């Protein structure tokens, strides 16, 4: 992962939920393996051998990560995915006309544990 991808993942995983500890431990074992077609901000991840499996087995990590623009307007959200207990994707779902060319700076992201 590049530094921006890692910072976004770290921000989301800073929230406490069952399995967060194991997912945080995977950070040094994660690599980007593919971009999502023409969407350069969303990527597939792979976790190298040696990392602990999380009890968060599949689906979206239970953290809402909303993105606002410079004016404070909601412009998207970040979804962090897991498969079989391992980090598997970063998805940037944008709500504006033009797709982003990269993930937002973490100062533009607010996280909250999903109820």
VENUR-V548889 format. One record per pair of residues at least 24 apart in sequence whose C-alpha atoms are under 6 Angstrom apart, sorted by the first residue. I is the first residue (numbers start at 1). J is the second residue. Records with the same first field share a line. If there is no record, write none. Layout:
I: J + J
//
This chain:
1: 31 + 32
19: 54 + 55 + 56
22: 52 + 54
23: 54
26: 51
40: 101
41: 101 + 102 + 103
42: 90 + 91 + 92
43: 89 + 90
44: 88 + 89
45: 88 + 89
46: 88
53: 85 + 86
54: 85
55: 85
56: 85
57: 83 + 84 + 85
58: 82 + 83 + 84
62: 114
63: 112 + 113 + 114
64: 111 + 112 + 114
65: 110 + 111
66: 109 + 110
67: 108 + 109
68: 108
//
